[in-house]
Amino acid sequence: MLAQAPEPELSTVLALSGSRIPDGVVRGPGGALYGASAASTTATGGLFFRVTTSGSSVRTLYQFGDTDGAGPAGALLLGSDD
């Protein structure tokens, strides 16, 4: 008999109105989640954000404009700061 794996616990930590997060988020070394939104009601070019897993701290790191990467698409990559 095979043991059944428990259902994962999921919760919403951030909801961006009118936005699309193309390829999810990545967890940084400090545990925070980072993602890029292709658009939102307040950032038509999209934005790069950081959110804690509890959702208690959300920060826009960069807001894209028409000439600097509007509508980001694709997954984020986690790199070192060396």
C-alpha positions as CSV (number, residue, x, y, z in Angstrom):
1,M,0.0,0.0,0.0
2,L,1.3,3.4,-1.0
3,A,1.2,6.3,1.5
4,Q,-0.7,9.3,0.2
5,A,1.2,12.6,0.3
6,P,-0.4,15.3,2.3
7,E,-2.1,18.2,0.4
8,P,0.2,21.2,0.3
9,E,-1.0,24.3,2.2
10,L,-1.5,27.2,-0.2
11,S,-2.4,30.8,0.6
12,T,-2.5,34.1,-1.3
13,V,0.2,36.5,-0.1
14,L,-0.2,39.1,-2.8
15,A,-2.9,40.0,-5.3
16,L,-2.1,42.6,-8.0
17,S,-5.2,44.2,-9.5
18,G,-5.4,43.8,-13.2
19,S,-1.9,42.2,-13.4
20,R,-0.3,39.1,-14.9
21,I,2.7,37.4,-13.5
22,P,4.1,35.5,-16.5
23,D,6.2,32.8,-14.9
24,G,5.7,32.9,-11.1
25,V,8.0,34.0,-8.4
26,V,11.4,33.0,-7.1
27,R,12.4,32.8,-3.4
28,G,15.5,34.9,-2.5
29,P,18.2,33.8,0.0
30,G,16.4,35.8,2.8
31,G,13.1,34.0,2.1
32,A,11.3,36.8,0.4
33,L,9.6,36.2,-2.9
34,Y,10.5,38.2,-6.1
35,G,8.4,38.5,-9.2
36,A,7.7,40.6,-12.3
37,S,4.2,41.7,-13.3
38,A,3.5,42.4,-17.0
39,A,0.9,45.0,-16.1
40,S,-1.3,46.3,-13.4
41,T,-3.9,49.0,-12.9
42,T,-1.2,51.4,-11.5
43,A,1.8,50.3,-13.5
44,T,0.9,49.9,-17.2
45,G,4.4,48.9,-18.2
46,G,4.6,46.3,-15.4
47,L,6.8,46.2,-12.3
48,F,9.3,44.2,-10.4
49,F,8.3,43.4,-6.8
50,R,9.4,41.8,-3.5
51,V,7.0,40.3,-1.0
52,T,7.5,38.4,2.3
53,T,5.9,35.0,2.5
54,S,3.5,36.3,5.2
55,G,2.4,39.2,2.8
56,S,3.2,41.7,5.6
57,S,5.7,43.6,3.5
58,V,5.3,44.3,-0.2
59,R,7.6,46.6,-2.1
60,T,7.8,47.7,-5.7
61,L,11.5,47.5,-6.7
62,Y,11.1,48.9,-10.2
63,Q,8.3,50.2,-12.3
64,F,8.8,49.7,-16.1
65,G,8.0,52.4,-18.6
66,D,7.4,52.3,-22.3
67,T,11.1,52.5,-23.2
68,D,12.8,50.3,-20.6
69,G,11.3,46.8,-20.7
70,A,7.6,47.3,-20.5
71,G,5.6,44.1,-20.3
72,P,8.3,41.8,-18.9
73,A,7.9,38.2,-19.9
74,G,9.7,35.1,-18.8
75,A,11.0,33.7,-15.6
76,L,13.3,35.5,-13.1
77,L,16.7,34.1,-12.5
78,L,18.3,34.0,-9.0
79,G,22.0,35.1,-9.2
80,S,24.7,35.7,-6.7
81,D,25.9,39.2,-5.8
82,D,29.6,38.2,-6.0
